[in-house]
């Protein structure tokens, strides 16, 4: 079937699909009662997310990220895992004037190294882990004040409130991604991951 759009017409931009290779430099689990995570050797992944993790479940309650629903509305859970990159965390730390931002402080489950501009991977990107797990990116993880306060406290900032306000400003488009489970299994620290970016297009205005 012929394409309906001329990619060179100036009305629409189409970028071809591509593949990248990264590595799970760290894996982290959140206790069932708190969003902050701790490093572990491996994650057991089910169709509900990470077994025993704070964000596990087929559904979740809406919050500030979903203003179109009353807060607390039950909805599908597309936020099974939070994924961050070491270079982007370093960039956030520099902007906040602190030494580091650890993945655990902001509730990250995966630290993926080797993928440039991880937070800019588009929705629909698929992550194929060497041991068999497949994750699908839902979108960017919008930074919030709760994570900001955790950073401020753990980094030893003098003004925790100022830190909680600063984080959402400087971490936008650097705070990583959220993804849901397409194929369960086990993810181990150090495991290779194939990143498959789908064909992308910009919807014409």
JOZIGI-V79410 format. One line per field, one symbol per residue. phi: phi as a letter, one per 40 degrees, with the letter a starting at -180 (. if undefined). A space follows every 50 residues. Layout:
BEGIN
phi->???
END
This chain:
BEGIN
phi->.cccbccbcgcabbbccabbbbaccababcdcbaccbbcbcabcbbcchc dgcdbchcbaccbccbccbddgccaccbbcbbbbbcccccccdcccgbca bcdccbgcbbbbbgbcfdccccdgcbbbcdchcbbbcciccccbcccccc cccccgccbcccccccdcccccgbcgbbabccacibbbcgccbcbbccdb abccc
END
